[in-house]
């Protein structure tokens, strides 16, 4: 993971975001045109939830939900 402006950037693998908790691929797809603020990213493998901001396909974690 890389840090940028105090936020942790998520890794993209095969067009999908990688969970920062368990390092498995999530169902959320990475698209270069995507913009979202305070989106909940959920990992089906470890059941972790994260609030994320997506700006032009680049996803950064705002905080962990649980």
PyMOL CGO cylinders between C-alpha atoms (Angstrom):
from pymol import cmd
from pymol.cgo import CYLINDER

trace = [
    CYLINDER, 0.00, 0.00, 0.00, 1.12, 3.50, -0.72, 0.3, 1, 1, 1, 1, 1, 1,
    CYLINDER, 1.12, 3.50, -0.72, 0.39, 6.60, 1.30, 0.3, 1, 1, 1, 1, 1, 1,
    CYLINDER, 0.39, 6.60, 1.30, -0.84, 9.80, -0.29, 0.3, 1, 1, 1, 1, 1, 1,
    CYLINDER, -0.84, 9.80, -0.29, -2.06, 12.86, 1.62, 0.3, 1, 1, 1, 1, 1, 1,
    CYLINDER, -2.06, 12.86, 1.62, -2.46, 10.82, 4.82, 0.3, 1, 1, 1, 1, 1, 1,
    CYLINDER, -2.46, 10.82, 4.82, -4.63, 8.19, 3.13, 0.3, 1, 1, 1, 1, 1, 1,
    CYLINDER, -4.63, 8.19, 3.13, -3.72, 4.65, 2.20, 0.3, 1, 1, 1, 1, 1, 1,
    CYLINDER, -3.72, 4.65, 2.20, -4.15, 3.80, -1.48, 0.3, 1, 1, 1, 1, 1, 1,
    CYLINDER, -4.15, 3.80, -1.48, -5.59, 0.41, -2.34, 0.3, 1, 1, 1, 1, 1, 1,
    CYLINDER, -5.59, 0.41, -2.34, -3.82, -1.95, -4.70, 0.3, 1, 1, 1, 1, 1, 1,
    CYLINDER, -3.82, -1.95, -4.70, -5.57, -2.96, -7.94, 0.3, 1, 1, 1, 1, 1, 1,
    CYLINDER, -5.57, -2.96, -7.94, -5.07, -6.52, -9.20, 0.3, 1, 1, 1, 1, 1, 1,
    CYLINDER, -5.07, -6.52, -9.20, -6.69, -7.80, -12.42, 0.3, 1, 1, 1, 1, 1, 1,
    CYLINDER, -6.69, -7.80, -12.42, -9.04, -4.80, -12.47, 0.3, 1, 1, 1, 1, 1, 1,
    CYLINDER, -9.04, -4.80, -12.47, -10.32, -5.31, -8.90, 0.3, 1, 1, 1, 1, 1, 1,
    CYLINDER, -10.32, -5.31, -8.90, -9.37, -3.73, -5.57, 0.3, 1, 1, 1, 1, 1, 1,
    CYLINDER, -9.37, -3.73, -5.57, -7.34, -5.79, -3.07, 0.3, 1, 1, 1, 1, 1, 1,
    CYLINDER, -7.34, -5.79, -3.07, -8.49, -5.86, 0.57, 0.3, 1, 1, 1, 1, 1, 1,
    CYLINDER, -8.49, -5.86, 0.57, -5.87, -4.15, 2.77, 0.3, 1, 1, 1, 1, 1, 1,
    CYLINDER, -5.87, -4.15, 2.77, -6.80, -6.45, 5.67, 0.3, 1, 1, 1, 1, 1, 1,
    CYLINDER, -6.80, -6.45, 5.67, -6.51, -9.97, 4.18, 0.3, 1, 1, 1, 1, 1, 1,
    CYLINDER, -6.51, -9.97, 4.18, -4.82, -9.13, 0.83, 0.3, 1, 1, 1, 1, 1, 1,
    CYLINDER, -4.82, -9.13, 0.83, -7.51, -11.00, -1.17, 0.3, 1, 1, 1, 1, 1, 1,
    CYLINDER, -7.51, -11.00, -1.17, -9.25, -9.61, -4.26, 0.3, 1, 1, 1, 1, 1, 1,
    CYLINDER, -9.25, -9.61, -4.26, -12.65, -8.00, -3.57, 0.3, 1, 1, 1, 1, 1, 1,
    CYLINDER, -12.65, -8.00, -3.57, -15.71, -7.84, -5.86, 0.3, 1, 1, 1, 1, 1, 1,
    CYLINDER, -15.71, -7.84, -5.86, -15.32, -4.09, -6.36, 0.3, 1, 1, 1, 1, 1, 1,
    CYLINDER, -15.32, -4.09, -6.36, -14.02, -3.33, -9.86, 0.3, 1, 1, 1, 1, 1, 1,
    CYLINDER, -14.02, -3.33, -9.86, -11.58, -0.55, -10.66, 0.3, 1, 1, 1, 1, 1, 1,
    CYLINDER, -11.58, -0.55, -10.66, -12.69, 1.72, -13.50, 0.3, 1, 1, 1, 1, 1, 1,
    CYLINDER, -12.69, 1.72, -13.50, -10.65, 4.81, -14.59, 0.3, 1, 1, 1, 1, 1, 1,
    CYLINDER, -10.65, 4.81, -14.59, -13.82, 6.96, -14.80, 0.3, 1, 1, 1, 1, 1, 1,
    CYLINDER, -13.82, 6.96, -14.80, -15.17, 6.09, -11.33, 0.3, 1, 1, 1, 1, 1, 1,
    CYLINDER, -15.17, 6.09, -11.33, -15.59, 8.82, -8.71, 0.3, 1, 1, 1, 1, 1, 1,
    CYLINDER, -15.59, 8.82, -8.71, -17.12, 8.14, -5.28, 0.3, 1, 1, 1, 1, 1, 1,
    CYLINDER, -17.12, 8.14, -5.28, -16.94, 9.63, -1.82, 0.3, 1, 1, 1, 1, 1, 1,
    CYLINDER, -16.94, 9.63, -1.82, -17.43, 7.66, 1.43, 0.3, 1, 1, 1, 1, 1, 1,
    CYLINDER, -17.43, 7.66, 1.43, -18.25, 4.45, -0.42, 0.3, 1, 1, 1, 1, 1, 1,
    CYLINDER, -18.25, 4.45, -0.42, -18.28, 1.28, 1.68, 0.3, 1, 1, 1, 1, 1, 1,
    CYLINDER, -18.28, 1.28, 1.68, -15.86, -1.34, 0.37, 0.3, 1, 1, 1, 1, 1, 1,
    CYLINDER, -15.86, -1.34, 0.37, -16.69, -4.77, 1.79, 0.3, 1, 1, 1, 1, 1, 1,
    CYLINDER, -16.69, -4.77, 1.79, -14.45, -7.85, 1.65, 0.3, 1, 1, 1, 1, 1, 1,
    CYLINDER, -14.45, -7.85, 1.65, -16.34, -11.11, 1.41, 0.3, 1, 1, 1, 1, 1, 1,
    CYLINDER, -16.34, -11.11, 1.41, -13.32, -13.10, 2.59, 0.3, 1, 1, 1, 1, 1, 1,
    CYLINDER, -13.32, -13.10, 2.59, -12.52, -11.42, 5.92, 0.3, 1, 1, 1, 1, 1, 1,
    CYLINDER, -12.52, -11.42, 5.92, -15.84, -9.48, 6.33, 0.3, 1, 1, 1, 1, 1, 1,
    CYLINDER, -15.84, -9.48, 6.33, -13.98, -6.18, 6.83, 0.3, 1, 1, 1, 1, 1, 1,
    CYLINDER, -13.98, -6.18, 6.83, -15.62, -2.90, 5.80, 0.3, 1, 1, 1, 1, 1, 1,
    CYLINDER, -15.62, -2.90, 5.80, -13.81, 0.30, 4.84, 0.3, 1, 1, 1, 1, 1, 1,
    CYLINDER, -13.81, 0.30, 4.84, -14.98, 3.81, 3.92, 0.3, 1, 1, 1, 1, 1, 1,
    CYLINDER, -14.98, 3.81, 3.92, -13.15, 4.71, 0.72, 0.3, 1, 1, 1, 1, 1, 1,
    CYLINDER, -13.15, 4.71, 0.72, -12.89, 7.63, -1.66, 0.3, 1, 1, 1, 1, 1, 1,
    CYLINDER, -12.89, 7.63, -1.66, -12.44, 6.85, -5.36, 0.3, 1, 1, 1, 1, 1, 1,
    CYLINDER, -12.44, 6.85, -5.36, -11.12, 9.57, -7.64, 0.3, 1, 1, 1, 1, 1, 1,
    CYLINDER, -11.12, 9.57, -7.64, -10.57, 8.65, -11.30, 0.3, 1, 1, 1, 1, 1, 1,
    CYLINDER, -10.57, 8.65, -11.30, -10.15, 4.96, -10.40, 0.3, 1, 1, 1, 1, 1, 1,
    CYLINDER, -10.15, 4.96, -10.40, -7.65, 5.62, -7.60, 0.3, 1, 1, 1, 1, 1, 1,
    CYLINDER, -7.65, 5.62, -7.60, -9.06, 4.35, -4.31, 0.3, 1, 1, 1, 1, 1, 1,
    CYLINDER, -9.06, 4.35, -4.31, -7.91, 5.56, -0.89, 0.3, 1, 1, 1, 1, 1, 1,
    CYLINDER, -7.91, 5.56, -0.89, -9.12, 4.42, 2.53, 0.3, 1, 1, 1, 1, 1, 1,
    CYLINDER, -9.12, 4.42, 2.53, -10.75, 7.06, 4.73, 0.3, 1, 1, 1, 1, 1, 1,
    CYLINDER, -10.75, 7.06, 4.73, -11.43, 4.82, 7.74, 0.3, 1, 1, 1, 1, 1, 1,
    CYLINDER, -11.43, 4.82, 7.74, -12.30, 1.28, 8.76, 0.3, 1, 1, 1, 1, 1, 1,
    CYLINDER, -12.30, 1.28, 8.76, -15.95, 0.59, 9.65, 0.3, 1, 1, 1, 1, 1, 1,
    CYLINDER, -15.95, 0.59, 9.65, -15.54, -2.54, 11.74, 0.3, 1, 1, 1, 1, 1, 1,
]
cmd.load_cgo(trace, "trace")
